[in-house]
Amino acid sequence: MPLKTSSLPVKATLLLSSSLTVMAGATIAPSLPAMRDYFAATPNADFWVRLVLTIPALFIAIAAPFVGTMIDRFGRKPLLAFAVLLYGIAGTSGAVLNDISLILVGRVLLGLSVAGIMTTATALIADYYTGAARAQFLGFQAGFMGLGGVLFLSLGGFLADVNWRMPFLIYLLALLILPLVVLVLPEPDRTETAENSGTALTEAFPWRIAGLTYLAAFLSQIVFYLIPVQLPFYLKQLVSATASQSGLAIALATLFSATSAIAYKQIKARLSFMGIYAIAFLAMAVGYLVISFSPTYIMVLVGLAIAGAGLGLLMPNMNVCLTSVTPGSLRGRVLGGLTTAFFLGQFVSPILSQPLSSVVGLDVTYGLAGGLMAAMGAIALGLGWRWQ
């Protein structure tokens, strides 16, 4: 007999499943320098090793719209269960494979699984809860993903100091979550969900709001992913940081992101969507500029904390805004598009930042990213009175 959606096991399963998306790429970020050394004989090793981190994002971006359409038509739970199983198998493959091309294949499959997990878990939250309860739980979702990131990134850093392969074993956690998905989560009545949402008056796809949200997600993730992709190299260059120091630094940003996400419901009660965007973008701008000008490890940590606090507001703000104007029958598709925008930005990030940093240096690259966020914050301030 399925449990009520308000029960603790259902909520815990949704949160644990959502936390897996954090591990998709960044968990192995502290391993990148050692992995590059291991594959040093491979032509263009720098590029291929960074691609191991980011190629899941490309395939998440490609697959998410199809996932959204599938779950709108055929239901949520079966696809989520399959995605969690694939995640555990594909994610762990890097621990045993010796060919970087095969590792990349495993990362492609990992990306496909994350597209299923992220889109479906968020759609289930939007199906199960409405109004303030939805805003609160989507904030909890982003916060729990952040707290999971703190654990996984810190653990990944210490494991990478032992051997670069060890962080891949963290993906086995998915196989422990799989029984919960199968046994605990109820499949929502999609007809009832659409009728009871109380927020969507039409079956039209919200193109204008979705388009603006997708653009903001794409640009913010290009900037965000400078942290897991480039920070280990930046810290090694700046202070000869170890893998564990890099992992802890990235985890600190994730911790502050989680804290602000958990507070999202209280912040949203006082500010419009655009007001929250303005705060988030400007905080990220200040954080990245501090990183750019930091002479010490401690100052980099300060910048990461500020940027992380801004970042934590973005995901729940985007999810709540989109699900509040989208009919239940289209919810999977609109969230699939958001997932695509998020992870396409993550994939594009190193493609843009690697040649840029080679020319101007990583410090200037972080400064330019801060400038982009400042411009987006100014635009959000200018539009703030028009979008509640």
BALOBA-1460 file (C-alpha; in Angstrom, 3 decimals):
// residues 388
<rec num="1" residu="m" x="0.000" y="0.000" z="0.000"/>
<rec num="2" residu="p" x="1.611" y="3.327" z="-1.054"/>
<rec num="3" residu="l" x="2.376" y="5.813" z="1.688"/>
<rec num="4" residu="k" x="0.841" y="9.276" z="1.899"/>
<rec num="5" residu="t" x="2.884" y="11.972" z="0.186"/>
<rec num="6" residu="s" x="3.149" y="13.871" z="3.477"/>
<rec num="7" residu="s" x="4.896" y="10.941" z="5.173"/>
<rec num="8" residu="l" x="8.527" y="11.136" z="6.229"/>
<rec num="9" residu="p" x="9.640" y="8.118" z="4.100"/>
<rec num="10" residu="v" x="8.221" y="9.714" z="0.935"/>
<rec num="11" residu="k" x="9.911" y="13.045" z="1.664"/>
<rec num="12" residu="a" x="13.204" y="11.366" z="2.564"/>
<rec num="13" residu="t" x="13.180" y="9.307" z="-0.638"/>
<rec num="14" residu="l" x="12.576" y="12.408" z="-2.776"/>
<rec num="15" residu="l" x="15.379" y="14.276" z="-1.036"/>
<rec num="16" residu="l" x="17.844" y="11.391" z="-1.247"/>
<rec num="17" residu="s" x="17.068" y="10.867" z="-4.935"/>
<rec num="18" residu="s" x="17.537" y="14.569" z="-5.618"/>
<rec num="19" residu="s" x="20.905" y="14.566" z="-3.847"/>
<rec num="20" residu="l" x="22.255" y="12.164" z="-6.466"/>
<rec num="21" residu="t" x="22.237" y="14.929" z="-9.072"/>
<rec num="22" residu="v" x="24.896" y="16.862" z="-7.146"/>
<rec num="23" residu="m" x="27.247" y="13.905" z="-7.446"/>
<rec num="24" residu="a" x="26.875" y="13.735" z="-11.228"/>
<rec num="25" residu="g" x="29.992" y="15.719" z="-11.959"/>
<rec num="26" residu="a" x="31.442" y="17.690" z="-9.101"/>
<rec num="27" residu="t" x="32.150" y="14.738" z="-6.802"/>
<rec num="28" residu="i" x="35.133" y="13.747" z="-8.929"/>
<rec num="29" residu="a" x="36.362" y="17.345" z="-9.383"/>
<rec num="30" residu="p" x="39.170" y="16.953" z="-6.783"/>
<rec num="31" residu="s" x="40.449" y="13.960" z="-8.795"/>
<rec num="32" residu="l" x="41.033" y="15.955" z="-11.974"/>
<rec num="33" residu="p" x="44.689" y="16.945" z="-11.459"/>
<rec num="34" residu="a" x="45.695" y="13.352" z="-10.544"/>
<rec num="35" residu="m" x="43.585" y="11.942" z="-13.379"/>
<rec num="36" residu="r" x="45.326" y="14.288" z="-15.792"/>
<rec num="37" residu="d" x="48.705" y="13.007" z="-14.587"/>
<rec num="38" residu="y" x="47.538" y="9.387" z="-14.985"/>
<rec num="39" residu="f" x="46.478" y="9.992" z="-18.594"/>
<rec num="40" residu="a" x="49.383" y="12.344" z="-19.377"/>
<rec num="41" residu="a" x="50.428" y="10.192" z="-22.357"/>
<rec num="42" residu="t" x="47.008" y="10.678" z="-23.958"/>
<rec num="43" residu="p" x="46.970" y="13.511" z="-26.531"/>
<rec num="44" residu="n" x="45.010" y="16.549" z="-25.261"/>
<rec num="45" residu="a" x="44.804" y="14.989" z="-21.792"/>
<rec num="46" residu="d" x="43.793" y="18.327" z="-20.214"/>
<rec num="47" residu="f" x="40.717" y="18.548" z="-22.419"/>
<rec num="48" residu="w" x="39.662" y="14.900" z="-22.112"/>
<rec num="49" residu="v" x="40.000" y="14.868" z="-18.328"/>
<rec num="50" residu="r" x="37.865" y="17.987" z="-17.964"/>
<rec num="51" residu="l" x="35.368" y="16.391" z="-20.340"/>
<rec num="52" residu="v" x="35.043" y="13.441" z="-17.932"/>
<rec num="53" residu="l" x="33.645" y="15.953" z="-15.450"/>
<rec num="54" residu="t" x="31.335" y="17.785" z="-17.830"/>
<rec num="55" residu="i" x="30.154" y="15.328" z="-20.508"/>
<rec num="56" residu="p" x="27.341" y="14.070" z="-18.253"/>
<rec num="57" residu="a" x="25.941" y="17.595" z="-18.391"/>
<rec num="58" residu="l" x="25.699" y="17.497" z="-22.206"/>
<rec num="59" residu="f" x="23.719" y="14.262" z="-22.176"/>
<rec num="60" residu="i" x="21.536" y="15.459" z="-19.322"/>
<rec num="61" residu="a" x="20.747" y="18.489" z="-21.483"/>
<rec num="62" residu="i" x="19.993" y="16.319" z="-24.523"/>
<rec num="63" residu="a" x="17.865" y="13.770" z="-22.678"/>
<rec num="64" residu="a" x="15.877" y="15.969" z="-20.267"/>
<rec num="65" residu="p" x="13.205" y="17.199" z="-22.748"/>
<rec num="66" residu="f" x="12.526" y="13.602" z="-23.820"/>
<rec num="67" residu="v" x="12.320" y="12.548" z="-20.174"/>
<rec num="68" residu="g" x="9.870" y="15.368" z="-19.487"/>
<rec num="69" residu="t" x="7.621" y="14.284" z="-22.346"/>
<rec num="70" residu="m" x="7.797" y="10.616" z="-21.316"/>
<rec num="71" residu="i" x="6.847" y="11.188" z="-17.704"/>
<rec num="72" residu="d" x="3.963" y="13.466" z="-18.703"/>
<rec num="73" residu="r" x="2.598" y="10.675" z="-20.903"/>
<rec num="74" residu="f" x="3.517" y="7.474" z="-19.072"/>
<rec num="75" residu="g" x="4.042" y="8.382" z="-15.420"/>
<rec num="76" residu="r" x="6.920" y="9.236" z="-13.094"/>
<rec num="77" residu="k" x="7.908" y="6.317" z="-10.894"/>
<rec num="78" residu="p" x="9.052" y="3.607" z="-13.390"/>
<rec num="79" residu="l" x="11.459" y="5.951" z="-15.129"/>
<rec num="80" residu="l" x="12.843" y="7.257" z="-11.829"/>
<rec num="81" residu="a" x="13.563" y="3.709" z="-10.634"/>
<rec num="82" residu="f" x="15.347" y="2.793" z="-13.880"/>
<rec num="83" residu="a" x="17.352" y="6.045" z="-13.803"/>
<rec num="84" residu="v" x="18.548" y="5.421" z="-10.231"/>
<rec num="85" residu="l" x="19.689" y="1.886" z="-11.163"/>
<rec num="86" residu="l" x="21.559" y="3.119" z="-14.251"/>
<rec num="87" residu="y" x="23.129" y="5.873" z="-12.174"/>
<rec num="88" residu="g" x="24.672" y="3.434" z="-9.701"/>
<rec num="89" residu="i" x="26.124" y="1.196" z="-12.410"/>
<rec num="90" residu="a" x="27.363" y="3.861" z="-14.828"/>
<rec num="91" residu="g" x="28.694" y="6.197" z="-12.143"/>
<rec num="92" residu="t" x="30.840" y="3.529" z="-10.518"/>
<rec num="93" residu="s" x="32.367" y="2.353" z="-13.818"/>
<rec num="94" residu="g" x="35.165" y="4.948" z="-13.629"/>
<rec num="95" residu="a" x="36.611" y="3.118" z="-10.625"/>
<rec num="96" residu="v" x="37.622" y="0.118" z="-12.745"/>
<rec num="97" residu="l" x="38.066" y="1.312" z="-16.342"/>
<rec num="98" residu="n" x="41.550" y="2.065" z="-17.688"/>
<rec num="99" residu="d" x="40.673" y="3.641" z="-21.037"/>
<rec num="100" residu="i" x="39.586" y="7.263" z="-20.904"/>
<rec num="101" residu="s" x="37.240" y="6.729" z="-23.861"/>
<rec num="102" residu="l" x="35.410" y="3.992" z="-21.930"/>
<rec num="103" residu="i" x="35.270" y="6.215" z="-18.861"/>
<rec num="104" residu="l" x="33.615" y="8.836" z="-21.074"/>
<rec num="105" residu="v" x="31.011" y="6.254" z="-22.207"/>
<rec num="106" residu="g" x="30.188" y="5.572" z="-18.568"/>
<rec num="107" residu="r" x="29.845" y="9.299" z="-17.966"/>
<rec num="108" residu="v" x="27.453" y="9.577" z="-20.936"/>
<rec num="109" residu="l" x="25.212" y="6.905" z="-19.390"/>
<rec num="110" residu="l" x="25.487" y="8.690" z="-16.063"/>
<rec num="111" residu="g" x="24.229" y="11.860" z="-17.732"/>
<rec num="112" residu="l" x="21.212" y="10.060" z="-19.167"/>
<rec num="113" residu="s" x="20.366" y="8.726" z="-15.717"/>
<rec num="114" residu="v" x="20.661" y="12.146" z="-14.071"/>
<rec num="115" residu="a" x="18.273" y="13.622" z="-16.638"/>
<rec num="116" residu="g" x="15.736" y="11.047" z="-15.502"/>
<rec num="117" residu="i" x="16.345" y="11.580" z="-11.786"/>
<rec num="118" residu="m" x="16.366" y="15.376" z="-11.711"/>
<rec num="119" residu="t" x="13.359" y="15.943" z="-13.963"/>
<rec num="120" residu="t" x="11.242" y="13.197" z="-12.411"/>
<rec num="121" residu="a" x="12.041" y="13.960" z="-8.764"/>
<rec num="122" residu="t" x="11.200" y="17.645" z="-9.213"/>
<rec num="123" residu="a" x="7.996" y="16.787" z="-11.102"/>
<rec num="124" residu="l" x="6.953" y="14.461" z="-8.270"/>
<rec num="125" residu="i" x="7.496" y="17.232" z="-5.716"/>
<rec num="126" residu="a" x="5.363" y="19.588" z="-7.804"/>
<rec num="127" residu="d" x="2.698" y="16.846" z="-8.141"/>
<rec num="128" residu="y" x="2.605" y="15.986" z="-4.446"/>
<rec num="129" residu="y" x="2.595" y="19.522" z="-2.987"/>
<rec num="130" residu="t" x="1.004" y="22.911" z="-3.772"/>
<rec num="131" residu="g" x="1.359" y="26.553" z="-2.726"/>
<rec num="132" residu="a" x="3.608" y="27.363" z="0.225"/>
<rec num="133" residu="a" x="4.222" y="23.652" z="0.881"/>
<rec num="134" residu="r" x="5.634" y="23.295" z="-2.630"/>
<rec num="135" residu="a" x="7.870" y="26.372" z="-2.232"/>
<rec num="136" residu="q" x="9.129" y="25.040" z="1.090"/>
<rec num="137" residu="f" x="9.838" y="21.549" z="-0.193"/>
<rec num="138" residu="l" x="11.571" y="22.791" z="-3.360"/>
<rec num="139" residu="g" x="13.753" y="24.887" z="-1.074"/>
<rec num="140" residu="f" x="14.430" y="21.788" z="1.014"/>
<rec num="141" residu="q" x="15.230" y="19.881" z="-2.166"/>
<rec num="142" residu="a" x="17.855" y="22.428" z="-3.247"/>
<rec num="143" residu="g" x="19.176" y="22.633" z="0.298"/>
<rec num="144" residu="f" x="19.441" y="18.873" z="0.689"/>
<rec num="145" residu="m" x="21.216" y="18.661" z="-2.652"/>
<rec num="146" residu="g" x="23.646" y="21.224" z="-1.297"/>
<rec num="147" residu="l" x="24.184" y="19.393" z="1.978"/>
<rec num="148" residu="g" x="24.681" y="16.174" z="0.035"/>
<rec num="149" residu="g" x="27.213" y="18.028" z="-2.055"/>
<rec num="150" residu="v" x="29.098" y="19.084" z="1.074"/>
<rec num="151" residu="l" x="29.371" y="15.455" z="2.146"/>
<rec num="152" residu="f" x="30.138" y="14.012" z="-1.290"/>
<rec num="153" residu="l" x="32.613" y="16.729" z="-2.304"/>
<rec num="154" residu="s" x="34.475" y="16.600" z="1.001"/>
<rec num="155" residu="l" x="34.589" y="12.807" z="0.878"/>
<rec num="156" residu="g" x="35.587" y="12.949" z="-2.785"/>
<rec num="157" residu="g" x="38.506" y="15.218" z="-1.951"/>
<rec num="158" residu="f" x="39.871" y="12.944" z="0.774"/>
<rec num="159" residu="l" x="39.375" y="9.833" z="-1.361"/>
<rec num="160" residu="a" x="41.129" y="11.528" z="-4.287"/>
<rec num="161" residu="d" x="44.171" y="12.032" z="-2.050"/>
<rec num="162" residu="v" x="44.275" y="8.226" z="-1.722"/>
<rec num="163" residu="n" x="43.677" y="7.487" z="-5.409"/>
<rec num="164" residu="w" x="41.893" y="9.363" z="-8.177"/>
<rec num="165" residu="r" x="39.603" y="6.364" z="-8.789"/>
<rec num="166" residu="m" x="38.187" y="6.224" z="-5.274"/>
<rec num="167" residu="p" x="35.583" y="9.041" z="-5.590"/>
<rec num="168" residu="f" x="33.806" y="7.030" z="-8.319"/>
<rec num="169" residu="l" x="32.765" y="4.529" z="-5.636"/>
<rec num="170" residu="i" x="30.532" y="7.167" z="-4.034"/>
<rec num="171" residu="y" x="28.039" y="6.595" z="-6.863"/>
<rec num="172" residu="l" x="27.177" y="3.216" z="-5.292"/>
<rec num="173" residu="l" x="24.929" y="5.148" z="-2.929"/>
<rec num="174" residu="a" x="22.258" y="5.083" z="-5.660"/>
<rec num="175" residu="l" x="21.844" y="1.331" z="-5.255"/>
<rec num="176" residu="l" x="20.900" y="1.864" z="-1.602"/>
<rec num="177" residu="i" x="18.273" y="4.448" z="-2.572"/>
<rec num="178" residu="l" x="16.721" y="2.275" z="-5.318"/>
<rec num="179" residu="p" x="14.613" y="0.079" z="-2.969"/>
<rec num="180" residu="l" x="13.122" y="3.221" z="-1.411"/>
<rec num="181" residu="v" x="12.087" y="4.542" z="-4.822"/>
<rec num="182" residu="v" x="10.425" y="1.236" z="-5.708"/>
<rec num="183" residu="l" x="8.695" y="0.587" z="-2.385"/>
<rec num="184" residu="v" x="7.924" y="4.026" z="-0.955"/>
<rec num="185" residu="l" x="6.993" y="6.532" z="-3.674"/>
<rec num="186" residu="p" x="3.375" y="6.559" z="-4.913"/>
<rec num="187" residu="e" x="2.631" y="7.246" z="-8.573"/>
<rec num="188" residu="p" x="0.578" y="10.481" z="-8.616"/>
<rec num="189" residu="d" x="-2.854" y="10.641" z="-10.191"/>
<rec num="190" residu="r" x="-1.918" y="12.997" z="-12.999"/>
<rec num="191" residu="t" x="-5.523" y="13.928" z="-13.842"/>
<rec num="192" residu="e" x="-6.235" y="14.789" z="-10.228"/>
<rec num="193" residu="t" x="-2.946" y="16.676" z="-9.939"/>
<rec num="194" residu="a" x="-3.777" y="18.871" z="-12.917"/>
<rec num="195" residu="e" x="-7.266" y="19.610" z="-11.596"/>
<rec num="196" residu="n" x="-6.140" y="20.368" z="-8.060"/>
<rec num="197" residu="s" x="-3.035" y="22.427" z="-8.771"/>
<rec num="198" residu="g" x="-5.094" y="25.614" z="-8.423"/>
<rec num="199" residu="t" x="-2.351" y="27.616" z="-10.124"/>
<rec num="200" residu="a" x="-2.714" y="26.927" z="-13.821"/>
<rec num="201" residu="l" x="-5.724" y="28.392" z="-15.601"/>
<rec num="202" residu="t" x="-4.789" y="27.233" z="-19.063"/>
<rec num="203" residu="e" x="-3.118" y="24.324" z="-20.776"/>
<rec num="204" residu="a" x="-0.796" y="26.675" z="-22.698"/>
<rec num="205" residu="f" x="2.949" y="26.249" z="-22.284"/>
<rec num="206" residu="p" x="4.334" y="29.380" z="-20.498"/>
<rec num="207" residu="w" x="6.829" y="30.247" z="-23.236"/>
<rec num="208" residu="r" x="7.767" y="33.766" z="-22.116"/>
<rec num="209" residu="i" x="8.482" y="32.985" z="-18.478"/>
<rec num="210" residu="a" x="10.070" y="29.653" z="-19.380"/>
<rec num="211" residu="g" x="12.347" y="31.258" z="-21.980"/>
<rec num="212" residu="l" x="13.620" y="33.919" z="-19.569"/>
<rec num="213" residu="t" x="14.111" y="31.312" z="-16.858"/>
<rec num="214" residu="y" x="15.970" y="28.971" z="-19.197"/>
<rec num="215" residu="l" x="18.311" y="31.787" z="-20.284"/>
<rec num="216" residu="a" x="19.042" y="32.751" z="-16.676"/>
<rec num="217" residu="a" x="19.670" y="29.096" z="-15.781"/>
<rec num="218" residu="f" x="22.015" y="28.605" z="-18.750"/>
<rec num="219" residu="l" x="24.157" y="31.681" z="-18.015"/>
<rec num="220" residu="s" x="24.268" y="31.154" z="-14.249"/>
<rec num="221" residu="q" x="25.424" y="27.557" z="-14.659"/>
<rec num="222" residu="i" x="28.213" y="28.585" z="-17.042"/>
<rec num="223" residu="v" x="29.444" y="30.802" z="-14.231"/>
<rec num="224" residu="f" x="28.763" y="28.338" z="-11.412"/>
<rec num="225" residu="y" x="30.674" y="25.501" z="-13.075"/>
<rec num="226" residu="l" x="33.866" y="27.543" z="-13.038"/>
<rec num="227" residu="i" x="34.056" y="26.358" z="-9.422"/>
<rec num="228" residu="p" x="34.181" y="22.541" z="-9.790"/>
<rec num="229" residu="v" x="35.961" y="22.635" z="-13.181"/>
<rec num="230" residu="q" x="38.615" y="25.291" z="-12.636"/>
<rec num="231" residu="l" x="38.947" y="25.853" z="-8.884"/>
<rec num="232" residu="p" x="41.202" y="22.808" z="-8.190"/>
<rec num="233" residu="f" x="43.643" y="24.115" z="-10.812"/>
<rec num="234" residu="y" x="43.323" y="27.709" z="-9.596"/>
<rec num="235" residu="l" x="44.018" y="26.732" z="-5.977"/>
<rec num="236" residu="k" x="46.924" y="24.531" z="-6.991"/>
<rec num="237" residu="q" x="48.396" y="27.445" z="-8.922"/>
<rec num="238" residu="l" x="47.663" y="29.975" z="-6.148"/>
<rec num="239" residu="v" x="48.655" y="28.083" z="-2.977"/>
<rec num="240" residu="s" x="49.683" y="24.557" z="-4.118"/>
<rec num="241" residu="a" x="46.432" y="23.212" z="-2.650"/>
<rec num="242" residu="t" x="45.894" y="19.470" z="-2.220"/>
<rec num="243" residu="a" x="42.905" y="17.588" z="-3.603"/>
<rec num="244" residu="s" x="41.287" y="17.520" z="-0.163"/>
<rec num="245" residu="q" x="41.696" y="21.312" z="0.202"/>
<rec num="246" residu="s" x="40.036" y="21.774" z="-3.192"/>
<rec num="247" residu="g" x="37.220" y="19.431" z="-2.223"/>
<rec num="248" residu="l" x="36.616" y="21.291" z="1.036"/>
<rec num="249" residu="a" x="36.631" y="24.639" z="-0.771"/>
<rec num="250" residu="i" x="34.023" y="23.494" z="-3.277"/>
<rec num="251" residu="a" x="32.038" y="21.936" z="-0.438"/>
<rec num="252" residu="l" x="32.016" y="25.258" z="1.426"/>
<rec num="253" residu="a" x="30.302" y="26.957" z="-1.507"/>
<rec num="254" residu="t" x="27.803" y="24.109" z="-1.553"/>
<rec num="255" residu="l" x="27.173" y="24.441" z="2.196"/>
<rec num="256" residu="f" x="26.277" y="28.131" z="1.892"/>
<rec num="257" residu="s" x="24.162" y="27.303" z="-1.141"/>
<rec num="258" residu="a" x="22.238" y="24.739" z="0.907"/>
<rec num="259" residu="t" x="21.711" y="27.189" z="3.762"/>
<rec num="260" residu="s" x="20.177" y="29.877" z="1.562"/>
<rec num="261" residu="a" x="18.045" y="27.320" z="-0.317"/>
<rec num="262" residu="i" x="16.532" y="26.029" z="2.932"/>
<rec num="263" residu="a" x="15.614" y="29.623" z="3.810"/>
<rec num="264" residu="y" x="13.956" y="30.145" z="0.406"/>
<rec num="265" residu="k" x="10.337" y="29.918" z="1.642"/>
<rec num="266" residu="q" x="10.885" y="32.710" z="4.164"/>
<rec num="267" residu="i" x="12.690" y="34.876" z="1.593"/>
<rec num="268" residu="k" x="9.994" y="34.328" z="-1.049"/>
<rec num="269" residu="a" x="7.321" y="35.441" z="1.412"/>
<rec num="270" residu="r" x="8.942" y="38.893" z="1.381"/>
<rec num="271" residu="l" x="10.325" y="39.295" z="-2.147"/>
<rec num="272" residu="s" x="9.198" y="38.862" z="-5.743"/>
<rec num="273" residu="f" x="10.782" y="36.300" z="-8.051"/>
<rec num="274" residu="m" x="12.813" y="39.050" z="-9.717"/>
<rec num="275" residu="g" x="13.882" y="40.466" z="-6.365"/>
<rec num="276" residu="i" x="15.307" y="37.078" z="-5.427"/>
<rec num="277" residu="y" x="17.038" y="36.809" z="-8.806"/>
<rec num="278" residu="a" x="18.655" y="40.213" z="-8.233"/>
<rec num="279" residu="i" x="19.980" y="39.196" z="-4.809"/>
<rec num="280" residu="a" x="21.237" y="35.863" z="-6.117"/>
<rec num="281" residu="f" x="23.047" y="37.279" z="-9.145"/>
<rec num="282" residu="l" x="24.620" y="40.161" z="-7.221"/>
<rec num="283" residu="a" x="25.834" y="37.835" z="-4.449"/>
<rec num="284" residu="m" x="27.424" y="35.594" z="-7.078"/>
<rec num="285" residu="a" x="29.016" y="38.678" z="-8.663"/>
<rec num="286" residu="v" x="30.589" y="39.775" z="-5.377"/>
<rec num="287" residu="g" x="31.761" y="36.232" z="-4.603"/>
<rec num="288" residu="y" x="33.453" y="35.704" z="-7.956"/>
<rec num="289" residu="l" x="35.143" y="39.096" z="-7.833"/>
<rec num="290" residu="v" x="36.519" y="38.243" z="-4.378"/>
<rec num="291" residu="i" x="37.853" y="34.931" z="-5.764"/>
<rec num="292" residu="s" x="39.421" y="36.803" z="-8.679"/>
<rec num="293" residu="f" x="41.374" y="39.185" z="-6.442"/>
<rec num="294" residu="s" x="42.144" y="36.766" z="-3.595"/>
<rec num="295" residu="p" x="45.823" y="36.351" z="-2.678"/>
<rec num="296" residu="t" x="45.183" y="33.570" z="-0.133"/>
<rec num="297" residu="y" x="43.228" y="30.346" z="0.313"/>
<rec num="298" residu="i" x="41.142" y="31.918" z="3.100"/>
<rec num="299" residu="m" x="40.036" y="34.795" z="0.887"/>
<rec num="300" residu="v" x="39.021" y="32.339" z="-1.831"/>
<rec num="301" residu="l" x="36.868" y="30.588" z="0.777"/>
<rec num="302" residu="v" x="35.185" y="33.906" z="1.614"/>
<rec num="303" residu="g" x="34.374" y="34.459" z="-2.052"/>
<rec num="304" residu="l" x="33.039" y="30.922" z="-2.399"/>
<rec num="305" residu="a" x="30.763" y="31.380" z="0.628"/>
<rec num="306" residu="i" x="29.247" y="34.586" z="-0.774"/>
<rec num="307" residu="a" x="28.792" y="33.122" z="-4.255"/>
<rec num="308" residu="g" x="27.311" y="29.931" z="-2.822"/>
<rec num="309" residu="a" x="24.733" y="31.858" z="-0.812"/>
<rec num="310" residu="g" x="23.521" y="33.522" z="-4.002"/>
<rec num="311" residu="l" x="23.551" y="30.326" z="-5.998"/>
<rec num="312" residu="g" x="21.372" y="28.518" z="-3.465"/>
<rec num="313" residu="l" x="18.423" y="30.813" z="-4.181"/>
<rec num="314" residu="l" x="18.401" y="30.219" z="-7.932"/>
<rec num="315" residu="m" x="17.188" y="26.629" z="-8.269"/>
<rec num="316" residu="p" x="14.175" y="26.829" z="-5.921"/>
<rec num="317" residu="n" x="13.257" y="30.241" z="-7.356"/>
<rec num="318" residu="m" x="13.249" y="28.856" z="-10.889"/>
<rec num="319" residu="n" x="11.377" y="25.684" z="-9.949"/>
<rec num="320" residu="v" x="8.697" y="27.462" z="-7.911"/>
<rec num="321" residu="c" x="8.173" y="30.122" z="-10.568"/>
<rec num="322" residu="l" x="7.805" y="27.634" z="-13.407"/>
<rec num="323" residu="t" x="5.632" y="25.104" z="-11.580"/>
<rec num="324" residu="s" x="3.325" y="27.869" z="-10.340"/>
<rec num="325" residu="v" x="2.377" y="28.867" z="-13.899"/>
<rec num="326" residu="t" x="2.464" y="25.439" z="-15.575"/>
<rec num="327" residu="p" x="-0.459" y="22.970" z="-15.844"/>
<rec num="328" residu="g" x="0.162" y="19.559" z="-14.310"/>
<rec num="329" residu="s" x="-0.144" y="17.951" z="-17.743"/>
<rec num="330" residu="l" x="2.851" y="19.985" z="-19.004"/>
<rec num="331" residu="r" x="4.935" y="20.014" z="-15.829"/>
<rec num="332" residu="g" x="7.384" y="17.327" z="-16.914"/>
<rec num="333" residu="r" x="8.101" y="19.141" z="-20.168"/>
<rec num="334" residu="v" x="8.684" y="22.551" z="-18.634"/>
<rec num="335" residu="l" x="10.966" y="21.048" z="-15.960"/>
<rec num="336" residu="g" x="12.752" y="19.000" z="-18.597"/>
<rec num="337" residu="g" x="13.540" y="22.234" z="-20.409"/>
<rec num="338" residu="l" x="14.898" y="23.763" z="-17.205"/>
<rec num="339" residu="t" x="17.087" y="20.709" z="-16.609"/>
<rec num="340" residu="t" x="18.397" y="21.069" z="-20.166"/>
<rec num="341" residu="a" x="19.239" y="24.740" z="-19.615"/>
<rec num="342" residu="f" x="21.020" y="24.000" z="-16.321"/>
<rec num="343" residu="f" x="23.218" y="21.237" z="-17.615"/>
<rec num="344" residu="l" x="23.855" y="22.695" z="-21.051"/>
<rec num="345" residu="g" x="25.365" y="25.638" z="-19.205"/>
<rec num="346" residu="q" x="27.531" y="23.266" z="-17.180"/>
<rec num="347" residu="f" x="28.738" y="21.519" z="-20.314"/>
<rec num="348" residu="v" x="29.516" y="24.750" z="-22.159"/>
<rec num="349" residu="s" x="31.352" y="26.219" z="-19.163"/>
<rec num="350" residu="p" x="34.768" y="24.523" z="-19.632"/>
<rec num="351" residu="i" x="34.534" y="24.867" z="-23.426"/>
<rec num="352" residu="l" x="34.413" y="28.630" z="-22.913"/>
<rec num="353" residu="s" x="36.555" y="28.970" z="-19.800"/>
<rec num="354" residu="q" x="39.483" y="26.765" z="-20.812"/>
<rec num="355" residu="p" x="40.614" y="28.817" z="-23.855"/>
<rec num="356" residu="l" x="39.711" y="32.061" z="-22.071"/>
<rec num="357" residu="s" x="41.749" y="31.191" z="-18.991"/>
<rec num="358" residu="s" x="44.672" y="30.117" z="-21.181"/>
<rec num="359" residu="v" x="44.773" y="33.631" z="-22.612"/>
<rec num="360" residu="v" x="43.921" y="35.866" z="-19.639"/>
<rec num="361" residu="g" x="44.480" y="33.572" z="-16.637"/>
<rec num="362" residu="l" x="42.045" y="31.989" z="-14.200"/>
<rec num="363" residu="d" x="41.950" y="35.053" z="-11.940"/>
<rec num="364" residu="v" x="40.719" y="37.298" z="-14.753"/>
<rec num="365" residu="t" x="38.279" y="34.578" z="-15.873"/>
<rec num="366" residu="y" x="36.659" y="34.591" z="-12.426"/>
<rec num="367" residu="g" x="36.550" y="38.391" z="-12.570"/>
<rec num="368" residu="l" x="34.775" y="38.368" z="-15.940"/>
<rec num="369" residu="a" x="32.260" y="35.852" z="-14.589"/>
<rec num="370" residu="g" x="31.587" y="38.212" z="-11.688"/>
<rec num="371" residu="g" x="30.997" y="41.024" z="-14.168"/>
<rec num="372" residu="l" x="28.430" y="38.919" z="-16.063"/>
<rec num="373" residu="m" x="26.570" y="38.169" z="-12.843"/>
<rec num="374" residu="a" x="26.596" y="41.858" z="-11.905"/>
<rec num="375" residu="a" x="25.022" y="42.716" z="-15.267"/>
<rec num="376" residu="m" x="22.324" y="40.056" z="-14.779"/>
<rec num="377" residu="g" x="21.662" y="41.355" z="-11.266"/>
<rec num="378" residu="a" x="21.212" y="44.880" z="-12.630"/>
<rec num="379" residu="i" x="18.737" y="43.616" z="-15.247"/>
<rec num="380" residu="a" x="16.793" y="41.736" z="-12.571"/>
<rec num="381" residu="l" x="16.642" y="44.896" z="-10.447"/>
<rec num="382" residu="g" x="15.324" y="46.817" z="-13.435"/>
<rec num="383" residu="l" x="12.579" y="44.270" z="-14.071"/>
<rec num="384" residu="g" x="11.810" y="43.548" z="-10.443"/>
<rec num="385" residu="w" x="8.538" y="45.467" z="-10.242"/>
<rec num="386" residu="r" x="7.071" y="43.653" z="-13.257"/>
<rec num="387" residu="w" x="7.356" y="40.010" z="-12.137"/>
<rec num="388" residu="q" x="6.011" y="38.996" z="-8.759"/>
